[in-house]
Amino acid sequence: MRIVFIGLATLIATSAAGLAPASAAPRPWCIEPSIFSGGDPICNFYTYEQCRSTAGVGGWCIENPKIEWARRAQQNQRRPDRRREGRY
């Protein structure tokens, strides 16, 4: 019974070690692959310099689309609806 318990505890600990916390912020820089290689952006970089040194000739660096869309959504929430101003 002890071996089963130790095995189960080890399995739970190793599976939980690979999970990122829910509050982990996305990294701000991505490599956009070239047109010919295709694929999704690779967003593993904290700085533009990290991205550029990894991208080399095979792609270019862009701002993380998730961060960009979140910023736009916040700006749209703060902006008043100008179409309704001054109307009665």
Number of C-alpha atoms within 10 A of each C-alpha: 6 7 8 9 10 11 12 11 11 12 11 11 11 10 9 10 8 8 8 8 7 6 6 7 8 14 16 19 24 26 24 21 18 14 9 8 10 10 10 10 19 17 20 15 20 13 12 15 12 14 22 18 10 14 18 11 10 13 20 16 23 17 17 20 15 12 15 11 11 11 11 10 11 10 11 11 9 8 8 10 9 7 7 8 8 6 5 4
